[in-house]
Amino acid sequence: MGRVYNFSAGPAVLPEEVLKEAADEMLDYNGSGMSVMEMSHRSKVYDDIIKTAEKDLRQLLGIPDNYKVMFLQGGASTQFAMIPMNLMKNKVADYIITGQWAKKAYKEACIYGKANAIASSEDKTFSYIPDCSDLPVSEDADYVYICENNTIYGTKYKKLPNTKGKILVSDVSSCFLSEPMNISDYGVVYGGVQKNIGPAGVVITIMREDLITDDVLPGTPTMLKYKTHADNDSLYNTPPAYGIYICGKVFKWLKSMGGLQVMKERNEEKARVLYDFLDSSKMFTGTVVKEDRSLMNVPFVTGDKELDAKFVAEASAEGLENLKGHRTVGGMRASIYNAMPKAGVEKLVEFMSDFEKKNLK
Ligand SMILES: *Cc1c(COP(=O)(O)O)cnc(C)c1O
């Protein structure tokens, strides 16, 4: 069987070109006589891999010089703890709860200080982004925290919250590099790469330099201090070396595609194909308010659990994989990250249209 169209929310589809290149280099990377998996992270060859990856990422996102880029481990979930441990100087932080990942981050922060949930969309199963133009931001908040693209619920902030001068911290795991962003609007931007960039095991954190200090909560482990990693260019200990190498290849791929503005246009075009169909369908409906729709994760339902299950099974038989929705939303979810070709979305819509014709009573 050949490759399928993989709509998984993460770990997720990677560009085929990248996988082929990695396969070609598997036994002998660039004349080194060994695989990237086998080489010392202190070697000249590897140093070049990680430095080039950072340089390309900086170029893609236009990261200002006063921001550090760190390649970390422990998944996005470890950032839920590292952020309060490193940034909660007043032991106060404000969280906007737009889904499970934001809620988990909020709960983690409650361990370390006073975390305030200043807005939430839980009342409507996280199907929208709350109005964040005039929130009750705490006077002494060390930061305001958001999850910018909600992987499970399929919402995305189209406008950043008004933090009233406080530092903005954003989890961009599932929209990382899907469109340009203005890094200087944030104090911290981070994401696990297994959604839109690379293999699981790498987290990229981009942080304004003045926020990286030794003034962290007492008892913070060395490995959980940003300063440890920033001071050592992500080589304090053995980094997730192979994962970073693949991320580097994806950065090169994104550059060859024309960069993030081009990716944004491609992603908008792909998402439009699916949303337009959902808006005209008599069987399928999107679960999110139109203004807040994500370009990356598209949940939809038929309203009939058995029909949903039938759809997922029949789609899988057609090579359209991993369309089952998250258990808290039900139905289906199509994740259409950077590496999902437009042809994959078109095939999905064609299948949905056929399914509708056959099953509509
Ligand atoms: C997947 C995901 C996480 C959790 O990532 P792990 O690497 O599994 O810890 C956090 N935030 C968002 C937005 C995600 O999509």
The ligand as a Gaussian input file, in Angstrom:
#p B3LYP/6-31G(d) Opt

LIG

0 1
 C       -0.550000      18.618000      21.213000
 C       -0.606000      19.906000      21.947000
 C       -0.031000      20.063000      23.216000
 C        0.628000      18.931000      23.961000
 O        1.793000      18.565000      23.371000
 P        2.763000      17.434000      23.990000
 O        3.991000      17.630000      23.173000
 O        2.087000      16.129000      23.796000
 O        2.986000      17.757000      25.425000
 C       -0.078000      21.310000      23.803000
 N       -0.673000      22.346000      23.186000
 C       -1.244000      22.224000      21.979000
 C       -1.886000      23.408000      21.346000
 C       -1.227000      21.007000      21.322000
 O       -1.808000      20.887000      20.119000

